[in-house]
Amino acid sequence: MRDVFFTGMDVAFENCDINTAAGNGGLSTVRYADYELLQFLGIFAVTKVRAYGE
């Protein structure tokens, strides 16, 4: 999942939460989750959520 935003004017694409990540991965039980944030000059950022489980 990606959540893309611009500083000062937040624009998000798709949903960036654990429930959506688990649903997209076909998980019924989430054991843990982590996220990755990639940011460029404080202007552009991409957030990815990964859920792990069964």
C-alpha positions in Angstrom: 0.0 0.0 0.0 1.1 3.5 -0.7 0.2 6.8 0.8 1.7 9.6 -1.3 1.5 13.2 0.0 3.0 16.6 -0.7 3.9 18.9 2.2 1.4 21.7 2.7 -1.1 20.0 0.4 -1.8 16.4 1.5 -2.9 14.1 -1.3 -3.3 10.4 -0.6 -3.7 7.6 -3.0 -5.3 4.3 -1.7 -5.4 3.3 1.9 -2.3 2.9 4.0 -3.3 0.8 7.1 -2.8 -2.7 8.5 -6.3 -3.9 7.8 -6.0 -3.1 4.1 -2.5 -4.6 3.8 -3.8 -7.8 5.5 -6.8 -8.0 3.3 -4.7 -7.5 0.1 -2.4 -10.3 1.3 -5.2 -12.6 2.2 -4.3 -12.7 5.9 -6.8 -13.7 8.5 -4.5 -13.2 11.5 -1.8 -10.5 11.6 1.2 -11.4 13.7 3.1 -8.1 13.2 3.4 -5.2 10.7 6.0 -2.7 9.7 6.2 0.3 7.5 8.7 2.0 5.3 8.8 5.7 4.7 10.8 7.2 1.8 10.9 11.0 1.8 12.5 13.4 -0.7 13.5 16.9 0.6 10.4 17.1 2.9 8.2 17.6 -0.2 7.3 14.1 -1.4 7.0 10.9 0.6 5.9 7.3 0.0 4.7 5.2 2.9 4.4 1.4 2.5 2.7 -0.9 5.1 3.5 -4.6 5.3 1.5 -7.0 7.4 2.7 -10.5 8.3 0.7 -13.4 9.6 -1.5 -16.3 8.5 
